[in-house]
Amino acid sequence: MKPSLPLLALICASCATAPTTPEAGASAMLEKSRQHLQDGRYDAARDSILSMRRQYPTALQSRAQGILLLDSIEMLAAKDSMGSATGEEWKRLSVKAQFFERKLQEDKKKLVK
């Protein structure tokens, strides 16, 4: 019995879009997170990374990149919030932004080693 043409097209399409390895799937989710970050959608960017970590626990390279990206998200979110903050709230956000800047630098050093 021959498979129907629509069924064959569906099978081919699903094979073409499915990630072949955990690393490929995780990498695609990281790219999605980067796009959210670029659009200023910090919660969506953060959620995408956290989902990636749950779905692909063995994608170690992508998880390491996710740590750096999470630091960037936190730092940029704090800096953006500083624009509308005043007084103690501004000081708190400034400290938070500085913390994540330093953490990002340290994480990058560890990743290179």
Backbone torsions as a table, in degrees:
resi	resn	phi	psi	omega
1	MET	NA	129.5	179.9
2	LYS	-85.6	140.1	175.4
3	PRO	-71.6	148.4	179.5
4	SER	-71.4	155.7	-178.7
5	LEU	-61.4	-44.6	177.9
6	PRO	-62.2	-37.6	179.0
7	LEU	-66.1	-42.7	178.0
8	LEU	-62.4	-41.6	178.5
9	ALA	-64.4	-39.9	178.5
10	LEU	-63.9	-42.6	179.2
11	ILE	-63.6	-44.5	179.5
12	CYS	-64.2	-41.0	-179.7
13	ALA	-65.9	-40.3	-179.5
14	SER	-69.3	-33.0	177.2
15	CYS	-69.2	-35.7	-177.4
16	ALA	-72.6	-28.0	-175.4
17	THR	-99.8	-15.7	-178.1
18	ALA	-78.5	132.4	177.0
19	PRO	-64.3	142.4	-176.4
20	THR	-88.2	-22.0	179.9
21	THR	-135.9	161.3	174.5
22	PRO	-58.6	-37.5	-179.7
23	GLU	-63.7	-38.2	179.1
24	ALA	-67.7	-42.0	178.0
25	GLY	-64.8	-43.1	179.5
26	ALA	-66.5	-38.5	179.0
27	SER	-62.6	-39.4	178.0
28	ALA	-64.1	-38.8	178.6
29	MET	-69.3	-34.9	175.9
30	LEU	-63.8	-41.4	179.1
31	GLU	-62.5	-40.3	176.9
32	LYS	-61.7	-42.0	178.7
33	SER	-63.9	-41.5	177.9
34	ARG	-61.3	-38.8	178.9
35	GLN	-65.6	-42.5	176.6
36	HIS	-60.5	-41.5	179.4
37	LEU	-62.7	-43.6	178.2
38	GLN	-60.1	-34.9	179.7
39	ASP	-82.8	-0.9	-179.5
40	GLY	77.8	16.7	-179.9
41	ARG	-96.4	77.1	-172.2
42	TYR	-63.8	-41.3	179.8
43	ASP	-63.8	-42.0	179.3
44	ALA	-66.2	-39.7	178.5
45	ALA	-63.2	-45.4	179.3
46	ARG	-63.1	-45.4	-179.5
47	ASP	-62.0	-38.6	179.7
48	SER	-62.8	-41.6	178.7
49	ILE	-67.8	-43.5	179.8
50	LEU	-63.2	-37.9	176.1
51	SER	-65.4	-42.1	178.7
52	MET	-58.9	-42.5	-179.1
53	ARG	-65.0	-35.4	177.8
54	ARG	-73.4	-43.4	-175.0
55	GLN	-75.1	-32.3	-174.4
56	TYR	-127.7	69.1	-177.0
57	PRO	-66.1	-18.7	-178.7
58	THR	-96.6	-0.1	179.6
59	ALA	-85.0	76.2	-170.2
60	LEU	-65.6	-39.6	178.8
61	GLN	-62.6	-46.6	-179.7
62	SER	-67.0	-35.7	178.1
63	ARG	-65.4	-38.8	177.4
64	ALA	-64.9	-42.3	176.4
65	GLN	-64.9	-33.5	178.7
66	GLY	-63.8	-34.7	177.3
67	ILE	-62.3	-45.8	178.8
68	LEU	-63.4	-41.4	-179.0
69	LEU	-66.9	-39.0	176.8
70	LEU	-62.0	-41.1	176.9
71	ASP	-60.6	-42.7	179.3
72	SER	-64.0	-41.4	179.1
73	ILE	-60.2	-49.3	-178.3
74	GLU	-62.3	-42.3	-179.3
75	MET	-64.5	-47.4	-179.0
76	LEU	-68.1	-36.8	177.4
77	ALA	-63.0	-42.2	178.5
78	ALA	-64.4	-44.0	-180.0
79	LYS	-63.5	-40.6	178.4
80	ASP	-63.9	-40.0	-179.0
81	SER	-69.3	-25.0	-179.9
82	MET	-63.0	-28.2	-178.6
83	GLY	-60.1	-31.6	-177.9
84	SER	-108.6	2.2	-177.7
85	ALA	-94.3	157.7	176.2
86	THR	-138.7	162.3	173.3
87	GLY	57.3	-131.8	-177.1
88	GLU	-62.8	-36.2	178.9
89	GLU	-63.2	-41.3	178.7
90	TRP	-63.2	-42.7	179.1
91	LYS	-61.7	-43.9	179.5
92	ARG	-61.5	-44.5	179.7
93	LEU	-67.1	-35.3	177.8
94	SER	-63.9	-44.2	177.8
95	VAL	-63.1	-42.3	179.3
96	LYS	-62.2	-45.4	179.5
97	ALA	-62.1	-43.2	178.9
98	GLN	-64.4	-40.7	177.7
99	PHE	-58.0	-49.1	-177.2
100	PHE	-70.8	-27.6	173.5
101	GLU	-63.5	-47.6	179.2
102	ARG	-64.9	-42.7	179.9
103	LYS	-62.2	-40.8	178.3
104	LEU	-60.3	-43.3	178.5
105	GLN	-63.1	-43.7	178.6
106	GLU	-65.3	-42.9	178.6
107	ASP	-62.2	-38.5	178.0
108	LYS	-63.6	-41.6	178.4
109	LYS	-60.6	-44.2	-178.5
110	LYS	-66.1	-36.4	-178.3
111	LEU	-68.2	-34.6	-179.2
112	VAL	-70.6	-33.5	-177.4
113	LYS	-64.4	NA	NA
